[in-house]
Amino acid sequence: MSLPLGYRYAATYAGIRKQQQDDVALIVPDRVAQAAAVFTRNIVQAAPVRLSRRHLQSSGGKVAAILVNAGNANCATRTGDSVAMASCRTVAKALRTKVRYVLPASTGVIGVELNPKLLVEAVPKLAAELSREGFEAVARAILTTDTRVKMASEQVHFRKGTVRIAGMAKGSGMIHPNMATTLAFVMTDAELPAPALRQMLMRATERSFNALTVDGDTSTNDTLALLASGASKVKPDAKERKVFEEVLTWVLENLAEQMAADGEGARKLIRIRAAGFKATEDARRVARTIANSPLVKTAIAGSDPNWGRILAAAGYSGVAFDPSRIDIYLQRVLVCRSGVAAEFDEQELKRKLDEPEVHIRIVQEGKGQAEARFFTCDLTEGYIRINGSYRT
């Protein structure tokens, strides 16, 4: 990991989880950072989401700390707003900063009251244990049904120096492209203003987190925040900002792929590419519909090269196309040519579909140049087992 300069991290167990595992964490830039964030589009929104929106707006995109907890979503409760505000006030007091510079975030069970004392009493310990080396500890503390830590980093060399970008994310289920699909926190040491960060983040999100689906459910707590500490003292110029945005997108795509691969009960990462369409949105709708199809996802789980399910899903995507101009590839093997079956070795393809990564490509023949990618996973009995007993 190539960690950005100018940040400290800490995690601890506050007693929110049933099992004794770190469940609250703090991310703190050395000085107030420029920031941007995107949140869930679900009408039902957790108290931390609503408060973070207000704090970013009132501060003009300035962040001095992110406080995040796992094990309780602090959503659809009687005390949610007061709990979120109390935790922010405690952080602000401990760090001697302004309350509106603190972003709260939560993940876990919806509809269960969160005892504010658990967060308030954990903050002093977190503040005392802040460390440059705590990045992975925070990435681990925010997990819920995840089976693995999700981290990614990149660095880019500009004329006046090197800039680093590193991100962490959590998410295995309740994931659908309606931003942000998860909790994710991305830090950079570049010197960039909040308005520029927001534009970059929105575009990068479309190609990454909004191109990710596990089960078609959009969470109430989705938050993706991007912080710029400026600690590298490198201020990218106009051309360099375009490069920075591309590298930021790589980091987000990496995290999105890790989440798809770790989908609840999943055994396979599925990459879907739709190409040859007239408009990018058409390609996205086709890819998204295929990615959300339970029939496609279960076929992949069983290593069944049932390309008819892919074609059918594309057909109900709402995008107008001529089925006789559609080609479909599974694991780079042509299985459907011009809307009908192509010759292929089914047993050999079944063996290829046993691999942990599966590629689906659907191409419309013609003059269309637009394409889109989506990340998802197979659907197994494990998904039912995990979500059938999530609260117990």
N, C-alpha and C positions, 0 to 999 in steps of 0.2 A: 504494500500500500504506500502510495506517495501522498502523505497527508499535507493539507494546506497549512501555511504558517498562521499563527495568531488565534488559535483555539485551544480550549481546555474542555475536558469531559469528565463526567462522573456518573456512577450508577450504584444503586443500593437496593436492599429489600425493605419495603415499607409495610409489608403485611397485607397488601391488596390481593395478591395471588393466594390460592389455597396452599400451594407448595412453596417451600422456602427457596425462592429464586428471585434475583433482582427484578424489580417491577417498577422502578421510577428512576429517571435519568435526567441529567442536566447537560446542555451544550451551551458554552459561553465563549463568545469572541473576546479577545483582549480589550478591544474598544468597541463601542457601539457600531454594529455592522449595517451596511446597506442590505436591504432584503426585499424579497418578493415571494409570493406564495399563491398556490391555487388550491381550491377546496372542492369538496363534494358538491354535486348538483342535486343530490337528494333533497326533497322538500323537508324531510325530517333530518334536522342537523343537531349534533351534539353541542352542548354548551361551550366546550373549548373551541370548536370551529367558529361559532358566532363571535366569541370574544376575540379570537385571533384576528378575524376579519376587522373588527372595530379597532383593535390596537394597531394593526398595520396602516389603516386609514388615518387614524388620529396622529400617528407618529411620523407619517410621511415616508414609510418604508424603512424604519430604523428598528433594529433588534439588538438587545443586549443579552438575551437568554432565551432558550427553549426548554421548557419543562414538559416532560412526556411521561405518562404512566401506562402500564399494561395491566390487564386483568379486570378493568372496569371502564366502559365507554363513557361514563358520565353523560349519558344521553337518556332522554325521556324519563327524567326523575324530577322530583319536586325541588330539590336543592342544587341542581346542576349548575346554574348560573353563579350562585353564591360560592360553591366549592371551587369553581374555576377562578373566580376573582380572588378568593382567599389565598389560593396557591400562588397566584401572580404577585399579590402584595407581599407574601412571605419571601419570594425570590427577590423582588425589588429591594426589600429591606436588607436581605443578606448580602446582596451585591452592590448596594448603595446606588441604585439606578432608578429610573422612572417605571412605574407600573405599566404604562402603555408600551414600554420597550420589551415586555415579556410576552412570549407566545406560549400558550398552553396547548397540549395535545394529549389525547387519550385513546386507548383501544381496549376492547374486551367486550364483556357482556353488556347488552343494552337493557335499560329499565331497572337496574339495581342501584340503590342509593350508595354514593361513595362518601365514606367518612372523611371529612376534610382534615381531621387530625393526622391521618395517615400520611397525607402529602405535606402538611405544614411541619410536622415533626421530622420529616425526612430531609427537608431543605437544608438546614444547617449542616448536617452531615455531608450532603452532596457538595455544598459550597466549600467545606473544609478539605474535601478529597479531590477537588478538580485537578486534572492532570493532562499533560500533552499526550500521554499514552493511553487514555481511557476511551478511545474511539470504538474499539471492538466491544468493550464492556457495555457501552451504550447500545450498540447495534444488537447485542444479545438481550439486553434488558427489555427492549421494546417488542420482542417476539410474542406471539400468542400460539396459534396452532402450527406455526412454522416449524419445520424440522431442521432448519439450518440458518446460520447468519447470512445476511445478504449485504455485501459491501462491494464497492467498485471505485477505482480512482484512475485518473489520467493526469499527465502534465504536458504542457505545451511551451515551446521556447519562442519567445518574442524578441524583438530587436533590443529591448531594454531589460530583458531578464526572463526568468521562468515563472510560469503560473501553474498552480496545482488545483485540481478539482477532485473532491472525494465525496462519496455519498453512501448512505446506509438506508435500508428500507425494511419494512416488515409487510407480510401479506401472503396468505395461502388460499384464503377463501373470501367470499363476499367481495369479489373483484370483477369489475366491469368498466369499460372505458367511458366514464362520465366524470372524469378527473376528480380526484387524483388516484383513485383506486386503492389506496393504501396509506400508510404513514411513511414518509420519506423525507430525509433531511440531507441537504447537499451543501457543502461548504467549499468556498474558493478563497484564495488569498489575493485575487486580482482586485484592482481598484476600479470599481464600476458603480455607477449611480443606480438607485432603486428603479427608476423608470426603464432603463435599459435592461436591467435584470428581468423585469416583469415581461417585457416583449420577448426576450430570449427564452425565458422559461415557458411561456405559453406556446411558442413554436416548437420547442424541444419536447414538450409534453405530448403534443399531437402525434409525434413520431415514436413515442416510447410508451408512457403510461396509458395514454389514450388509445394505444394499439395493443392493449393487453386485456384478456378476459380469462377468467377461470370458470365462473358459474353464472354469469349474467346478473349477479346481484351487486348493486351499488351501495357501498357502506354509508353510514350516517356520520362517519368520523374522518373521512379521507382528507389528508393534508399533505401537501408537498411544498416544502419551504427551501428557498435558496438564499444563502447568506454570502456576502462578500466582505471579508475583513480588511482588504487593502494592505495586508501585512507584507506582501511581496514588494510593495511600492511600484508595481508595474501597472500602468494605465494603458490598456490596449487602445490603439487608434481605430479608425473606422474599419480598415481592412482586417485588422487583428481581431476585432469583435466578431466578425463573421467566422473566423477560425475558432475562436473561443466558443461560440454557439454550437459549432459542429462537434467540438470535443465534449461540451456539456451534454449534447444529445447522445454521444457514445456512452457516457456514464449512465444516463437514464435508461438507455436501451439495454445496457448490461444488467442493470437492476431489474428491469421489467422481465428480461429473459430468466433471471434467477427466480423471480416470483412465479412465473409460469411453470418452470421446472419443478418448483416446490408446491404446486397446487395441492389442495387437500386431497389426499389419497392417490395423487398422481404418480405414475411410473414413467411417463414420457413427456418431453417438451415437444410441442408442435409449432412449427413455423409455417405460416400461410402467406403466400404471395399471390395477389391478383394483379394481372397485367393486361394491357391492350385495351383498356377502357377509355372512353372519351374524356372523363373527368376524374380527378383524384377522389372526390367524394363517392363516385360510383364504385371505384375500385375498393375504397374503404368499406362501403356498405356490403359489398359481396364478401370480402375477406372477414368482416365482423360477423356476418350471418353464418358463414361456415364455421368460424371459431366458436360460436355459441351453440351450434347444433348438438344436442345430446346424442343423436344418431351417428354423427360423424365422430364425435369424441369416444363413444363406446366402440365403434368399429376399429378405431386406432388402438384402443385398449386391448382389443382381441386380435390385433394384427390382421384384420380382415380388409383386403383391398377393395372394399365396396365403394367404388367411385361414384355410383349412382346416388348415394347419399350426399356427396359433395355437390353434384350437379343440381340435385333437388333443392338443397339449401340455397345455392346461388339463385335459383329460380324464384324463391319466395323472398328474396332480399329487397324487392321493390325496384331493382334496377332493370331497365328494359334492355334486353339483348336477344340475339338470335341463337338458340341452343345449337343450331347446326354449325356455328362458327366457334364452338368452345372446345378447347383441348385441356385435358387434366393430366397432371403428373403426380405420382406418388413416389417419394424417394428417388426423384429424377427419372422415373420410369414412366413412359407414356402409357396411360391406361384408358384414356378416352380421346378419340380423334374425331373432330367435327361432330361432336354430340353423340357419338355411338362408340361401342367398345372397340378398343385397339387390341392387337394381339400382344400378349405378354406372358411370361412364365409365372403363374400364380404362386406356386410353392416357393420359388426363389424370392418373389416380392414379399411373401409372408415372412420369410426369414429377415428380409431387410426391415420390415415393419416391427420386428422384435427389438430393434435398436432403440436406445434411450432418447434419440432425437429423430423426429419425423418431419419431413418436408412435404408440403402440399403446394402445388402451383396450378392455378387456373388461368388460362390465357384465352382472350378473345381475339380471334384472327381478324385482321383488318388494319386500319390506319390509326387506331387509338394508341396513344403514348402514355397514358396515365397508369400508375400502378400504386399499390399499397401493400404494407406488410402488417401481419397481426401475429401475436404470440398467445398461445394457449396451452392446454395440457389435455391428456386423456381423462376420461371419466370412468372411475372404477367403483367397486363396492366400498372402498376405503372412504370415499367422500360421504357416503351415507352413514357409515359407522362414526366418523368424526362429528358430523353435524347432528346426528341423532342423539348424541350424548354430550353436546357442547357445554350445557349448563350443569351437568352432573359429573 
